[in-house]
Amino acid sequence: MNWKDSLLFGSLNGAMMAVLMIVNVISRVTDGASFEVTMLSFLVVILIPPFLLKKFKSDEISLIQLIPVSFLTFILPVFGAVLGGPDMGFEWLVLIPMAALGGAIWSFPFAGWNYYKNSRIIFQEE
C-alpha cells in the first residue's frame, strides 16, 4: 500500500463512519437503550467501514491500518462532535468532512511508514 492510498482510504473510512453515525443518531438507536445496545451500535459504526473498504478494494487495503484509524477517528472527531452537536439539522452534514479530515490525520503515521518502506525498496533496487 502506498502512502497516498493510506491517506485516501483513511479519509474514506472517516466519511463512511460519519454517515453511519448520522444514521445512528437519526434512527435513535441509542436513545433510552441499554449500555450493551449502545456500545454495540458504536462498534458497528466503527467496524463496518474498514471491512466494507476491504471487501471492495481487497488488494489495496490493510485492515491492520484501517481498524486503528477507525477507532481513533470515532473517538475524537466523530463521537466528540456528536456529543456536542445541536439537534438534528443540516449542521450535522459538517460531520462528514470533519470525519474525513480526521481519518486522513490519523492515517498520517501509516502513510509515513508506507512512504519510508516504499522508498527503501526503490533505493535497494538501484
ABEGO torsion letter per residue (X at the ends): XBAAAAAAAAAAAAAAAAAAAAAAAAAGAABGBBAAAAAAAAAAAAAAAAAAAAAABAAABBAAAAAAAAAAAAAAAAAAAAAABBBBBAAAAAAAAAAAAAAAAAAAAAAAAAAAAAAAAAAAAX
